[in-house]
Structures are given as C-alpha cells and as structure tokens.
Amino acid sequence: AVDGAAAYGEWAQHPITVTAWCYVYGSLLIAVASLYLLFTDPSAFVLDSRVLIPLAYAVFVTSSFCYGLITYTNKYLDPSLVTAFWPVQVMVTIVLSYLVFDDVMEAGQWAGGGTIVLGLLLVTAADYAARRHPPPQAPPHIE
C-alpha cells in the first residue's frame, strides 16, 4: 500500500494549506460577483425570515463539514482525485430533489448524472493504475 503523504510530496503534509488556497480564490471570485450584484440589484440580498435558519445551517454546518472532509481527504489522496468528486454534490442534489420533493428528473439530468459517474470511474481507474504502477524513479546523479 502506498502512503498518501509519501506519494504526493510536501503538500500532503499540509492538507489544510491546499484547501485554504483553493477557497481563497473561490472566495475572491464570489466577493467580486456579490459586489456586482449588490450594485446592480440590491433587492437580491433581501431575505425572508423563513430562510434564515436553513441558510445558517447550510453556511455553518454543511460547509464546515464539507471543508473538513476535503481537508482530510487531501491528506490521503491525490488532490485531482478529491476534486473529481466535487460534481457528485450536484448529482446528489438532483436525486434528493426527486426523492424528497417529487421533482421530475429530465433527460438532461439523467445524462449529466451518467456523465458524472462515467468521469468518476475514469478518474478513479486512472488513479488506481497510477498507484499500481508508479513511474520509475530516476537513478541518482553520478558525477
């Protein structure tokens, strides 16, 4: 078995750093988009009191949980493999909408879900193959 920290170098020793830098860029982009929306349509930020508790739950509980899981998995897996699983949240949301709210799944959603599953299978198979047959180490430099 290959230890994730040894296989992926220095960044695996500091998974919180990788996660933090990823979200710094995301936060900056969201801030720019929010400022644009604030100046073009300020009514978009007016919230009904019914949505405050679910919004607080989504922001604080689920986001914190997901960021913690991403940080943990970055320590043991290749970051590209971790990132490949992000689209699963879209697929899970669509399936839960179907099961909980009785929403009808359209053909595009089925096709998108199938594409996500196929992509994950390909990424996982490539990661498995890379772990089974690591690239050969370069010989030490002889002077």
N, C-alpha and C positions, 0 to 999 in steps of 0.2 A: 504494500500500500504506500502511496506517495503522500507525504505530509504536505498539506496545502501551503503552510507557511514556508517550507523549504522549496517547494516547487515554483512559487510565484514571487520570490525575491523579497526585497525590502518592504514593498508596500503591504505585503501580507502581515508584516509585523505591526503595522499601524493601520488597521482597517477603518478606524474612526476618521483618520485623515482623508482617506479616499472618499468616504461617504460625505464628509464635511465639504470637501472641494466640489463634489458633484452638486450638492444642494446650494452652495454659494452661487454658482452660475444660474441654477434654476430660480433661486430667489431674486436675483437681479433682473432676470427676464420677466418674472411675474410682477415685480415692482414697477418696471417700465410700462408694462401692459396695464396695470392698475392705475397708474398716474394718467395715462392716456384716456382710459375710461372715465376717470374722475373728472377730467376737464371736458370731455365730450358729452357724457351722460351721467351727471351726479345722482340721478334717481336710481341708478343701478345698485347703489350701496344702501338704499333704504330697505331695511329688513322687517318683516312681520315678526311679532313677538313669538309666534308659534315655532319659528325655525331656529331660535337662539339655542335651545338645549341640544337639538340634533346637530347643529353646526359646531357647538362647543365639543360635543362627543367626537365628531368627525375630525376636528382640528387637533384636539389634545390627545385623545385616547388612541384612535386608529393611526394617526400619523406617527405618533411616538412609537407605537408598537411596530409599525412597518419600518421606520428608520432603524430601530433597534435590530430587527431581523435582518435587514440589508447589511448593517454593520457586522453582525455576527457571521453571516454567510460569506461576506467579503474576506473574512479571516481564513476561511477554509476552502473556498472555491475561487476559480478564475473570475475576475470581475466581468468579463464578457459573458460568462455563463449566468452570473447573477442578473446582469442587465437583460439578458434574453428572456427572463421570466417576468419582466415588468408588464408585458402586454396581457398576461394572464388575468390581471385585475379587470381589464375591460371585458374579457370573456366571462368571468365570474359574475360581474355586474349584470350582464345581459341574461345569463342563466337564472340568477336570483330574481331579476325583474319578471322573468317568465314564470318562475315558481311561486313567488310571493304576491306579485301584483297581477298575475294572469295576463301579462303583456304578450302579444303575439310576436313570435320571432320571425323576421322576414328573411328572404333568401340571402340577402347580402350579409346579414348577421351570421347565418349558418356558414356561409362561405368564408367570412372573416374569422370565425372561430376555428374552422378547419385549417385555414392558413396559419393561424397562430399555433395550433397543435403540430402541424407539419414543420413549421420553423423550429419549434422547441425540440422536436425529435431530431432534426438535422443538427442543431447546435449541440444537443446532448450527445449524439453519436460521435460528432467530431471531437468533443471534449474527451469522451471515453477512449477514442482511438489515440488521441494525443497522450493520454495518461498511460495507455498500454504500451505504446511505442514512442518513448520520449526521443527527441532528436539527440544524435550522438554528441558527446562532449568534445570540444576542441582539444587537441593534445597540448600539453604545456609547451610554452615557447622555449626553445633551446637556443642559447646564444653561442 
